[in-house]
Each structure stands twice: as structure tokens, then as C-alpha cells.
């Protein structure tokens, strides 16, 4: 991996950001608002530039790095970022029945992908520039948070960036709002105050009123369930009140209820071969890695028949990161499919939620992670022997009821729907391909 490539551009980023803040202080008649004293002297300029410099540095340190899955050192998102693609929301449910899904998958079984390659994809940055209100949906580990962070950095770079609007990005983790105290405006004011912008409250109001903010609202699904309805209501009111600004929100596909009126919904597309190869090339980009041809060797190994299971996992950015860490350590991948899927399941069940510091209700009383793994393995085993990749909701519900009754003395009439939805929404291990049709999250994993 390379070092920090961003320090040389921080000065230019601060200049671009200071310009946005200063522009927000002018009213339509060309006069400065009162909070700047009616004129913009050199002292005020320096104060705004200094605050902007601090803001850019804070953004880079807080949202410009990636450190997941036990990585020893963080890496710069700038150095490994791979362009993402979106599908329209109709991609969530394009099939009407279990039979249609099985036929569609059979046609592409050689690729072991579920998402159709012929479905129209759009560049993530292009869509972000086109849509003022954008909802980014995707499975756990699909890169939603990284995309939002990246868009913030592109906005910070001003004309040097790829975001076409002069905006100050405000990245907000919605999981922090786990009580009834959900106040986006206060959060913005606090961000400005931390960097010592002059009169942060009035600065925030002017930025909002002039439409100079890009609000990056990450993790709608991570809001405490007790506060979810209130959070949605307050966010919607905030969007309506300050509708001249730009908004990008993220949410797990399974948890989204299409409650935001103004927002255009898109779905993160799986990584294709070009994206997988680009990510690997970015990951192994140090001089030492280039001399050793690490990226080339990793990509070549990943395409060998013995490692087909690893190639399937690589379609998800989080699991591709895991594979790069494995290869960096051993210059190989596990050949045993069960071992590899077991590691992936461990990431989705335990490590990812723990690293994101997201607290969810338990799937079911006394159902430990170990027992849940056993339950899912039992369902997968039965499907494997039946050569079945897709399941009706009632099939899985019956198997869950049986497992819980046999292992935890659960009542036979327990609400299996709630258990399925918890696994689907919180962990993303089960995916609803069509109404009441489910499969494992790994498109094409058997």
C-alpha cells in the first residue's frame, strides 16, 4: 500500500471550501450579511481560510481513510477507490416468481452471478451529479459508506474535483442519533464550531439558506429502531425546509421503505471483473508490490478454477478487501469453499457490525452467533443436496421454526417472519430476490 497522497492538495481544498463559505455570506443585492460586519476584510478571510483548512484536514482524517477487518494500518480511500456503478431500484425485484428467478439464473450459471450483465448500469459520480436528492441502497459491505465519503471529498476539491456543484460536504452518521434528540442543524453547527468558523450558527444558517451544503446522511438502517420513525420524519422535514441543498443518503436495501418523497433510489451494482481488477491494482500499488507484480499475480490466481469461490466473494467490496488482506499475507487463497464461506459469514455475522459499532436487537432470544451459523449451515446443506439456490419464504420459515424448536425449545408457532427479517435486514445474509423469494447474499454462492 502507498502512503498518504492527499497532503499536497489540502491547501487547494481549503481555498475551494473557503470560497464556498464566503459566497454564502453575500446576499442577492451584492452586500455582505451582518454577521461579517458588512465587509470582508483580510482578517476575516484569513479566519475563514484557517477554519476551512482545519475542516478539510478533519474530513480527511475522519472520512478519508479505511481501516476494517483487523487491518494494522488505515489506507487512504483516495488510493484504493474504485468507481462504483448503480442500478435502478427496479433491479431489486425484477422477477415475479421463484420459477422465473431460477430460469434467469440458469442462463448465467457459468458466470455465477445473479445481477444481469445486460441490465443498464450508470456511473455513481454521474448519478450523484444528476440527482439533487439521492438514496443509495445496497447490501452490507457493498460500498455505500465509502461512496458517500468519496463524494464528500470530490465536493471539497471544488473545481479540481468531479462533483459539479460548489458545496461544503457534511458527513453525518445517522447511527449517532439513537435517541429522540435528532437535530441535523445542530450537527452542522457543531461541525463548523469545531473548526472555529466565525459565528458557526449564523454561518450554518447562511450555508443552508444559500443551498451551499452537500448533506451526506449515512446509514438510515443503523438508526435505533425505537427512533427510526422519528428520524425519518425529522430528516424529511429538514429536506423540505432546506430543499435548495443537495442530499445523498444511504441505507441497506432490505431496510428501506421508500419513505423519502423527493429522493431518487438507486442500488449499488456488484463489482464486475473490471472493477475487481482495478481494486486489486489499486490495493497493491506500492513500489514493492509493483516490483513483485502482486496485483497481476493476485488477479491471475483469482481467475483459476480452484478459486471460483473466492472470485464470487470478490463481487462485494468488503469481501474483496478481505481477499486482498488474505493474499497480501499468504500470496494465496483458501481452496476449501467451506473455509472461505465460513470466513465470509463470520465477517457478516460479527466483525462488520462490531466495527461499525451498530447495536441491533438479537435475532432471537438465546440464539448465539454459533447457533445461528449452525442454523444457516443446515438450511444451506439441505438446499445444496436439493440443488436449490432459491427458497420460498415459507420454506425458510419452516426450517427456522424447526431448528429453534429443536435447539432452543422455541414454540412451534413463533413468528418466523421476524427472524427472517432480522437476518435479512440486520446482517444481509438473506436477500429477497422477488416477493417471498429468498437466497443467500452471495449471488451465485452454493
HUCOR-V956414 format. One record per residue. N is the residue number from 1. RES is the residue in three letters. SS is DSSP state (a for helix, b for strand, c for the rest). OMEGA is omega in whole degrees, -180 to 180 (NA if undefined). Layout:
{{N/RES/SS/OMEGA} {N/RES/SS/OMEGA}}
This chain:
{{1/UNK/c/180} {2/UNK/c/179} {3/UNK/c/-177} {4/UNK/c/-178} {5/UNK/c/-168} {6/UNK/c/-174} {7/UNK/a/-179} {8/UNK/a/-176} {9/UNK/a/-177} {10/UNK/a/179} {11/UNK/a/179} {12/UNK/a/178} {13/UNK/a/179} {14/UNK/a/178} {15/UNK/a/-180} {16/UNK/a/-179} {17/UNK/a/178} {18/UNK/a/179} {19/UNK/a/178} {20/UNK/a/-179} {21/UNK/a/-179} {22/UNK/a/180} {23/UNK/a/-179} {24/UNK/a/-177} {25/UNK/c/-180} {26/UNK/b/176} {27/UNK/c/-173} {28/UNK/c/180} {29/UNK/c/176} {30/UNK/c/179} {31/UNK/c/178} {32/UNK/b/175} {33/UNK/c/-172} {34/UNK/a/-175} {35/UNK/a/175} {36/UNK/a/175} {37/UNK/c/177} {38/UNK/c/178} {39/UNK/c/-177} {40/UNK/c/-180} {41/UNK/c/-177} {42/UNK/a/-180} {43/UNK/a/179} {44/UNK/a/178} {45/UNK/a/-179} {46/UNK/a/179} {47/UNK/a/180} {48/UNK/a/179} {49/UNK/a/180} {50/UNK/a/178} {51/UNK/a/180} {52/UNK/a/177} {53/UNK/a/179} {54/UNK/a/-179} {55/UNK/a/-180} {56/UNK/a/180} {57/UNK/a/178} {58/UNK/a/-180} {59/UNK/a/180} {60/UNK/a/-177} {61/UNK/a/-176} {62/UNK/a/-172} {63/UNK/a/-176} {64/UNK/c/-179} {65/UNK/b/179} {66/UNK/b/176} {67/UNK/c/-175} {68/UNK/c/171} {69/UNK/c/175} {70/UNK/c/178} {71/UNK/c/-179} {72/UNK/c/-179} {73/UNK/c/176} {74/UNK/c/174} {75/UNK/b/179} {76/UNK/b/177} {77/UNK/a/180} {78/UNK/a/-174} {79/UNK/a/-176} {80/UNK/a/-173} {81/UNK/c/177} {82/UNK/c/-177} {83/UNK/c/-180} {84/UNK/c/177} {85/UNK/b/-179} {86/UNK/b/168} {87/UNK/b/175} {88/UNK/b/-177} {89/UNK/a/178} {90/UNK/a/179} {91/UNK/a/-179} {92/UNK/c/-179} {93/UNK/c/-180} {94/UNK/c/-179} {95/UNK/c/-176} {96/UNK/c/-173} {97/UNK/c/177} {98/UNK/a/-179} {99/UNK/a/179} {100/UNK/a/180} {101/UNK/a/-178} {102/UNK/a/178} {103/UNK/a/-179} {104/UNK/a/-180} {105/UNK/a/-179} {106/UNK/a/180} {107/UNK/a/-177} {108/UNK/c/-173} {109/UNK/c/180} {110/UNK/c/178} {111/UNK/c/-178} {112/UNK/c/175} {113/UNK/c/175} {114/UNK/c/-180} {115/UNK/c/-177} {116/UNK/c/179} {117/UNK/c/-178} {118/UNK/c/178} {119/UNK/c/-175} {120/UNK/c/177} {121/UNK/c/179} {122/UNK/b/177} {123/UNK/b/-179} {124/UNK/a/-178} {125/UNK/a/178} {126/UNK/a/179} {127/UNK/a/179} {128/UNK/a/177} {129/UNK/a/-177} {130/UNK/a/-171} {131/UNK/c/178} {132/UNK/c/-180} {133/UNK/b/-172} {134/UNK/b/175} {135/UNK/b/-179} {136/UNK/b/-179} {137/UNK/b/178} {138/UNK/b/178} {139/UNK/c/175} {140/UNK/c/178} {141/UNK/c/-177} {142/UNK/c/175} {143/UNK/c/-178} {144/UNK/a/-179} {145/UNK/a/180} {146/UNK/a/178} {147/UNK/a/179} {148/UNK/a/179} {149/UNK/a/180} {150/UNK/a/179} {151/UNK/a/176} {152/UNK/a/-180} {153/UNK/a/177} {154/UNK/a/178} {155/UNK/a/-180} {156/UNK/a/-176} {157/UNK/c/177} {158/UNK/a/-178} {159/UNK/a/179} {160/UNK/a/-179} {161/UNK/c/-177} {162/UNK/c/175} {163/UNK/c/-166} {164/UNK/c/-175} {165/UNK/c/179} {166/UNK/c/-176} {167/UNK/c/171} {168/UNK/b/-178} {169/UNK/b/174} {170/UNK/b/-179} {171/UNK/b/-176} {172/UNK/b/176} {173/UNK/b/-174} {174/UNK/a/179} {175/UNK/a/178} {176/UNK/a/179} {177/UNK/c/-178} {178/UNK/c/177} {179/UNK/c/178} {180/UNK/c/-177} {181/UNK/c/-178} {182/UNK/c/-174} {183/UNK/c/-178} {184/UNK/a/-179} {185/UNK/a/178} {186/UNK/a/178} {187/UNK/a/179} {188/UNK/a/179} {189/UNK/a/180} {190/UNK/a/178} {191/UNK/a/180} {192/UNK/a/-179} {193/UNK/a/180} {194/UNK/a/-178} {195/UNK/c/175} {196/UNK/c/169} {197/UNK/c/180} {198/UNK/c/-180} {199/UNK/c/-172} {200/UNK/a/-179} {201/UNK/a/-179} {202/UNK/a/175} {203/UNK/a/179} {204/UNK/a/-179} {205/UNK/a/180} {206/UNK/a/178} {207/UNK/a/179} {208/UNK/a/-177} {209/UNK/a/-179} {210/UNK/c/179} {211/UNK/c/-176} {212/UNK/c/-178} {213/UNK/b/168} {214/UNK/b/-178} {215/UNK/b/-180} {216/UNK/b/-173} {217/UNK/b/-171} {218/UNK/b/170} {219/UNK/c/177} {220/UNK/a/-180} {221/UNK/a/-177} {222/UNK/a/174} {223/UNK/c/177} {224/UNK/c/-176} {225/UNK/c/179} {226/UNK/c/-177} {227/UNK/c/-171} {228/UNK/a/-178} {229/UNK/a/180} {230/UNK/a/179} {231/UNK/a/180} {232/UNK/a/-180} {233/UNK/a/-177} {234/UNK/a/177} {235/UNK/a/180} {236/UNK/a/178} {237/UNK/a/179} {238/UNK/a/179} {239/UNK/a/179} {240/UNK/a/-178} {241/UNK/a/-176} {242/UNK/c/-172} {243/UNK/c/175} {244/UNK/c/176} {245/UNK/c/180} {246/UNK/b/-174} {247/UNK/b/169} {248/UNK/b/-179} {249/UNK/b/178} {250/UNK/b/-179} {251/UNK/b/172} {252/UNK/b/-176} {253/UNK/a/-174} {254/UNK/a/-175} {255/UNK/a/-172} {256/UNK/c/-177} {257/UNK/c/179} {258/UNK/c/-176} {259/UNK/c/-178} {260/UNK/c/-171} {261/UNK/c/-172} {262/UNK/c/-167} {263/UNK/c/170} {264/UNK/b/-176} {265/UNK/b/175} {266/UNK/b/-178} {267/UNK/b/177} {268/UNK/b/177} {269/UNK/c/173} {270/UNK/c/173} {271/UNK/c/172} {272/UNK/c/-176} {273/UNK/a/-180} {274/UNK/a/179} {275/UNK/a/178} {276/UNK/a/-179} {277/UNK/a/179} {278/UNK/a/179} {279/UNK/a/179} {280/UNK/a/178} {281/UNK/a/178} {282/UNK/a/-177} {283/UNK/a/-178} {284/UNK/c/-173} {285/UNK/c/178} {286/UNK/c/179} {287/UNK/a/180} {288/UNK/a/179} {289/UNK/a/-179} {290/UNK/a/178} {291/UNK/a/-179} {292/UNK/c/-178} {293/UNK/c/-176} {294/UNK/a/-178} {295/UNK/a/-180} {296/UNK/a/-178} {297/UNK/a/179} {298/UNK/a/-179} {299/UNK/a/-180} {300/UNK/a/180} {301/UNK/a/-177} {302/UNK/a/-178} {303/UNK/c/176} {304/UNK/c/-176} {305/UNK/a/-178} {306/UNK/a/-174} {307/UNK/a/180} {308/UNK/a/180} {309/UNK/a/178} {310/UNK/a/180} {311/UNK/a/178} {312/UNK/a/-179} {313/UNK/a/-175} {314/UNK/c/178} {315/UNK/c/178} {316/UNK/c/-176} {317/UNK/a/180} {318/UNK/a/-179} {319/UNK/a/173} {320/UNK/a/174} {321/UNK/a/177} {322/UNK/a/-180} {323/UNK/a/177} {324/UNK/a/177} {325/UNK/a/178} {326/UNK/a/-178} {327/UNK/a/178} {328/UNK/a/-177} {329/UNK/a/-171} {330/UNK/a/-176} {331/UNK/c/178} {332/UNK/c/173} {333/UNK/c/176} {334/UNK/c/177} {335/UNK/c/-177} {336/UNK/c/-177} {337/UNK/a/-178} {338/UNK/a/179} {339/UNK/a/-177} {340/UNK/a/179} {341/UNK/a/176} {342/UNK/a/177} {343/UNK/a/179} {344/UNK/a/179} {345/UNK/a/178} {346/UNK/a/179} {347/UNK/a/-176} {348/UNK/a/-177} {349/UNK/a/-170} {350/UNK/a/-165} {351/UNK/a/-176} {352/UNK/a/179} {353/UNK/a/180} {354/UNK/a/-178} {355/UNK/a/178} {356/UNK/c/178} {357/UNK/c/179} {358/UNK/c/179} {359/UNK/c/177} {360/UNK/c/173} {361/UNK/c/178} {362/UNK/c/-179} {363/UNK/c/176} {364/UNK/c/-179} {365/UNK/c/177} {366/UNK/c/177} {367/UNK/c/-179} {368/UNK/c/177} {369/UNK/a/180} {370/UNK/a/179} {371/UNK/a/178} {372/UNK/a/176} {373/UNK/a/178} {374/UNK/a/-179} {375/UNK/a/180} {376/UNK/a/178} {377/UNK/a/179} {378/UNK/a/178} {379/UNK/a/-179} {380/UNK/a/-179} {381/UNK/a/180} {382/UNK/a/178} {383/UNK/a/-180} {384/UNK/a/-177} {385/UNK/a/176} {386/UNK/c/-176} {387/UNK/c/-175} {388/UNK/c/179} {389/UNK/c/-178} {390/UNK/c/-175} {391/UNK/b/170} {392/UNK/b/-180} {393/UNK/a/-179} {394/UNK/a/177} {395/UNK/a/-178} {396/UNK/a/180} {397/UNK/a/-180} {398/UNK/a/-179} {399/UNK/a/178} {400/UNK/a/179} {401/UNK/a/-179} {402/UNK/a/-179} {403/UNK/a/-178} {404/UNK/a/178} {405/UNK/a/-178} {406/UNK/a/-173} {407/UNK/a/-177} {408/UNK/a/-179} {409/UNK/c/180} {410/UNK/c/179} {411/UNK/c/-178} {412/UNK/c/-176} {413/UNK/c/-178} {414/UNK/c/-177} {415/UNK/c/180} {416/UNK/a/178} {417/UNK/a/-179} {418/UNK/a/179} {419/UNK/a/178} {420/UNK/a/-178} {421/UNK/a/178} {422/UNK/a/179} {423/UNK/a/-177} {424/UNK/a/-174} {425/UNK/a/-175} {426/UNK/a/-172} {427/UNK/a/178} {428/UNK/c/-178} {429/UNK/c/173} {430/UNK/b/-179} {431/UNK/b/178} {432/UNK/b/-177} {433/UNK/b/175} {434/UNK/b/-177} {435/UNK/c/178} {436/UNK/c/175} {437/UNK/b/-174} {438/UNK/b/171} {439/UNK/b/176} {440/UNK/b/-176} {441/UNK/c/179} {442/UNK/c/-176} {443/UNK/c/177} {444/UNK/c/178} {445/UNK/c/176} {446/UNK/c/NA}}
